[in-house]
Amino acid sequence: MGGIAYGTLIFGPNDLMEMNDNLEGGPVKWIVQAFLPNGSTLAGVGNGEWSKKPGEHVWTVDYIIQISDGSKIRSIGEIHLDTLVFSGTDYSVD
């Protein structure tokens, strides 16, 4: 497919009331816009969960992205907070 994508991954509690309850995990949202080589674009919105890996400076993420072309992708991965590196795998969802 090629092209380039810009996105924002949003972590946090659903509302301010939850901020004091649990900072070890919660909802995550991914918003992305892709610019394809042929000049067309795609957009996507993903929703899922994040959690802190016990004893590590790592957050895990698992979310489903709805793409504007009707397809869906499941993204599962880890964010290493000490290096700010994301590693993971994306899967096609039927």
Contacts in CASP RR format, 6 or more apart in sequence:
PFRMAT RR
TARGET T0000
AUTHOR 0000-0000-0000
METHOD contacts of the structure
MODEL  1
MGGIAYGTLIFGPNDLMEMNDNLEGGPVKWIVQAFLPNGSTLAGVGNGEW
SKKPGEHVWTVDYIIQISDGSKIRSIGEIHLDTLVFSGTDYSVD
1 36 0 8 1.000
2 36 0 8 1.000
2 37 0 8 1.000
3 34 0 8 1.000
3 35 0 8 1.000
3 36 0 8 1.000
3 37 0 8 1.000
4 34 0 8 1.000
4 35 0 8 1.000
5 32 0 8 1.000
5 33 0 8 1.000
5 34 0 8 1.000
5 35 0 8 1.000
6 32 0 8 1.000
6 33 0 8 1.000
7 30 0 8 1.000
7 31 0 8 1.000
7 32 0 8 1.000
7 33 0 8 1.000
8 30 0 8 1.000
8 31 0 8 1.000
8 32 0 8 1.000
9 28 0 8 1.000
9 29 0 8 1.000
9 30 0 8 1.000
9 61 0 8 1.000
10 28 0 8 1.000
10 29 0 8 1.000
10 30 0 8 1.000
10 31 0 8 1.000
11 25 0 8 1.000
11 26 0 8 1.000
11 28 0 8 1.000
11 50 0 8 1.000
11 59 0 8 1.000
12 25 0 8 1.000
12 26 0 8 1.000
12 27 0 8 1.000
12 28 0 8 1.000
12 50 0 8 1.000
13 19 0 8 1.000
13 21 0 8 1.000
13 22 0 8 1.000
13 23 0 8 1.000
13 26 0 8 1.000
13 27 0 8 1.000
14 26 0 8 1.000
14 27 0 8 1.000
23 52 0 8 1.000
24 51 0 8 1.000
24 52 0 8 1.000
25 49 0 8 1.000
25 50 0 8 1.000
25 51 0 8 1.000
25 52 0 8 1.000
25 59 0 8 1.000
26 49 0 8 1.000
26 50 0 8 1.000
26 51 0 8 1.000
27 47 0 8 1.000
27 48 0 8 1.000
27 49 0 8 1.000
27 50 0 8 1.000
28 47 0 8 1.000
28 48 0 8 1.000
28 49 0 8 1.000
28 50 0 8 1.000
28 61 0 8 1.000
28 63 0 8 1.000
29 45 0 8 1.000
29 46 0 8 1.000
29 47 0 8 1.000
29 48 0 8 1.000
29 63 0 8 1.000
30 44 0 8 1.000
30 45 0 8 1.000
30 46 0 8 1.000
30 47 0 8 1.000
30 63 0 8 1.000
30 65 0 8 1.000
30 75 0 8 1.000
31 44 0 8 1.000
31 45 0 8 1.000
31 46 0 8 1.000
32 43 0 8 1.000
32 44 0 8 1.000
32 45 0 8 1.000
32 65 0 8 1.000
33 41 0 8 1.000
33 42 0 8 1.000
33 43 0 8 1.000
33 44 0 8 1.000
34 41 0 8 1.000
34 42 0 8 1.000
34 43 0 8 1.000
35 41 0 8 1.000
36 42 0 8 1.000
42 67 0 8 1.000
42 68 0 8 1.000
42 69 0 8 1.000
43 67 0 8 1.000
43 68 0 8 1.000
44 65 0 8 1.000
44 66 0 8 1.000
44 67 0 8 1.000
44 68 0 8 1.000
45 65 0 8 1.000
45 66 0 8 1.000
46 63 0 8 1.000
46 64 0 8 1.000
46 65 0 8 1.000
46 66 0 8 1.000
47 63 0 8 1.000
47 64 0 8 1.000
48 61 0 8 1.000
48 62 0 8 1.000
48 63 0 8 1.000
48 64 0 8 1.000
49 61 0 8 1.000
49 62 0 8 1.000
49 63 0 8 1.000
50 59 0 8 1.000
50 60 0 8 1.000
50 61 0 8 1.000
50 62 0 8 1.000
51 59 0 8 1.000
51 60 0 8 1.000
52 58 0 8 1.000
52 59 0 8 1.000
52 60 0 8 1.000
53 59 0 8 1.000
53 60 0 8 1.000
53 78 0 8 1.000
57 80 0 8 1.000
57 81 0 8 1.000
57 82 0 8 1.000
58 78 0 8 1.000
58 79 0 8 1.000
58 80 0 8 1.000
58 81 0 8 1.000
59 78 0 8 1.000
59 79 0 8 1.000
59 81 0 8 1.000
60 76 0 8 1.000
60 77 0 8 1.000
60 78 0 8 1.000
60 79 0 8 1.000
61 75 0 8 1.000
61 76 0 8 1.000
61 77 0 8 1.000
61 78 0 8 1.000
61 79 0 8 1.000
62 74 0 8 1.000
62 75 0 8 1.000
62 76 0 8 1.000
62 77 0 8 1.000
63 74 0 8 1.000
63 75 0 8 1.000
64 72 0 8 1.000
64 73 0 8 1.000
64 74 0 8 1.000
64 75 0 8 1.000
64 93 0 8 1.000
65 72 0 8 1.000
65 73 0 8 1.000
65 74 0 8 1.000
65 75 0 8 1.000
66 72 0 8 1.000
67 73 0 8 1.000
71 92 0 8 1.000
71 93 0 8 1.000
72 92 0 8 1.000
72 93 0 8 1.000
72 94 0 8 1.000
73 90 0 8 1.000
73 91 0 8 1.000
73 92 0 8 1.000
73 93 0 8 1.000
74 90 0 8 1.000
74 91 0 8 1.000
74 92 0 8 1.000
74 93 0 8 1.000
75 88 0 8 1.000
75 89 0 8 1.000
75 90 0 8 1.000
75 91 0 8 1.000
76 88 0 8 1.000
76 89 0 8 1.000
76 91 0 8 1.000
77 86 0 8 1.000
77 87 0 8 1.000
77 88 0 8 1.000
77 89 0 8 1.000
78 86 0 8 1.000
78 87 0 8 1.000
78 88 0 8 1.000
79 85 0 8 1.000
79 86 0 8 1.000
80 86 0 8 1.000
80 87 0 8 1.000
END
